[in-house]
Structures are given as structure tokens and as C-alpha cells.
């Protein structure tokens, strides 16, 4: 039978963070609850999507 002791890396924050697939890096902000991280991820995705749409609208039509 195994012992229940666990060891955690001291440099890894405990909590939830967001991974940026385009930049291939984790954002530095850490969230205590998964729901907070998911809500912030949704907000960032919406912001990026709106930027893409506005860039597309400002392009001249062919």
C-alpha cells in the first residue's frame, strides 16, 4: 500500500490559469476558482473575436 503523502512543486501556483494558444504561453494571472478562470477566458475570447470582426469590417471590399 502506498503512503498518502504528496509533494508539490513550490514554484507552481495552486489555482487556475489561462493558456494562450496563439502565443503558446500561460497568462500570469492565477484564479482561485475554476469558474473565475473560465469567465475570464470567455471574456478574452469575446474581446479577441470582436477585434477580428472590427479589423475585417475596416478592410476595403474587393
N, C-alpha and C positions, 0 to 999 in steps of 0.2 A: 504494500500500500504506500502511496506517495504522501509526503508531507504537504500540508495546505499552504505553506509559506510561499509568498510571491515576492519577486524583486522587480522594481520598476526603474526605468531609466530616469535619472534625476533631471536630465535636460529636456525631456519630453513633457509638455504641459498636459495636465489632465483636463479634459473637456473636449469640445468640438471645434473644428476649424473648417475653413473652406479651401478647396483646391481649385486653382485656376487652370483649366485645361489648355487654354491658349498660351499662357505664359509658362506653363509647366512648373508651377510653384504653389506652395501653400501660403495663403494670406496670413499675416502675423496675428490678427485678432483671434482670440480664443473665446468661445461661448460656453457657459456653464451648462446650458440645456440644449438638447438636440433641436428643439422647436425654434429656439432663437437663431441657431445656425442655419436652419432650413429657411426661415423667414428672410434672413439677410441674403442668403443665396438667391432666393426668388426675387428680392428687390434688385440685386446686382444684375441678374439675368434680364429683368424687365428694362432696367436702365440701359444696358448694352443693346438690347433689341430696339429700343426707341432711338438710340444713336444711329444704328444701322439704317432704320427707316428714314430718319431725317436726312442722312447722307444720301440715301437713294433718291429722295424727293428733290434734293438740290442739284442732282445731275441733270444735264440737258437731255431732252428726249431725242432719240435718233430718228 
